[in-house]
Amino acid sequence: MSNPVKPLILLAAGGTGGHLFPAEALAGALVKRGFRVDLATDDRARRYADAFPAGAMHVLPAETVRGRSPLALARTAWALGSGLLSGLALMRRLKPAAVVGFGGYPTLPPLIAARLLGVPTLIHEANGVMGRANRLLASRVSAIATGFPDLVSAEPDLARKAVWTGNPLRPAVIAAAATPYPDPSGTLGLLVFGGSQGARVMSDIVPDAILRLPADLRARLRVVQQAREEDLARVRTSYDAAGVAAEIAPFFKDLPARMAAAHLVISRSGALTVAELAAIGRPAILVPLPNALDQDQAANARSLQKIGGAELVPQDRFTPDHLAAVLARLCADGGALTDMARAARSAGTLDAADRLADAVARLARGAPVN
């Protein structure tokens, strides 16, 4: 007697880490539940192909809205239209039990194609404000999962099909979350990163702020900082001049472990960064990306600020003098840092991947997700 074919779940995600990492965490949880998993994405995701636990990766034409000119809009419409046709062909060929989207314009073609063919659909919104692609899909999909509680509570039509799961976390983050908060009475570890759109401002501001700190506090600091290739030399020079031990690199593959080793983090406030800070339980100074259309990073940062787990510094106030004052205040009191770490940890959701996988499994069976 042959074994029955395992049901397939198709995950759709834009080709950036912010979209793919939670999809990767869900994929692992679904495989443990006996599902097969495929990934639909755009060409940017090829660099993740070896690590993503999917049976196959399907690259569909897609384009983000990059401008309002007739040419830009026409290019976007053409790519999304081509992606929809490819998505329809993909759905007919794969016959998935459900399709799950994680945001970004590359999710539009497969999710819309699935809806047109009657395949159950779910979107996961990681941020404290719903992104544009997910907003376009929200009224059309079968179910909505959210990374933050009460995201759609004010919208009854969406709330009745929504479930809060939290943001799925990579295994490396789950492992790092087991590390206790380090003793802040001696050396103080400061981790600084900003992602592709934030590393420059961190390089411009943080070293100068640290140079303004009292000499005895500078002597206690050990800095780990992400910096762009073109900024590495000047950042190293700044820390050498300040007499501060520092490790500077364009990218850290072991960022969750670095986060766990830190006493304080300075970073942007993307949804996954905030979720990882909460899961690991580390205090932070958060500088939301200022030009985001939806101001999602500001909403994410406020979720930790309001419980005492982070300080929110708008970028127009992120100056060397202001940052030096915040650092001096926080680092002068190890008890305050420890309290912030405890507050941040209270918002962590370590089982988010399992919660989301359970919701997807219910959807695939035709049951309500909540």
PyMOL commands that set and color helices and strands:
alter all, ss='L'
color gray80, all
select helices_A, chain A and resi 17-32+43-48+70-94+105-116+132-138+156-159+171-176+199-211+215-220+229-242+255-261+271-280+296-305+315-317+320-331+334-345+352-364
alter helices_A, ss='H'
color red, helices_A
select strands_A, chain A and resi 8-12+36-41+57-59+98-101+121-125+143-146+162-164+188-192+221-226+245-249+264-267+284-286+310-312
alter strands_A, ss='S'
color yellow, strands_A
deselect
rebuild
show_as cartoon
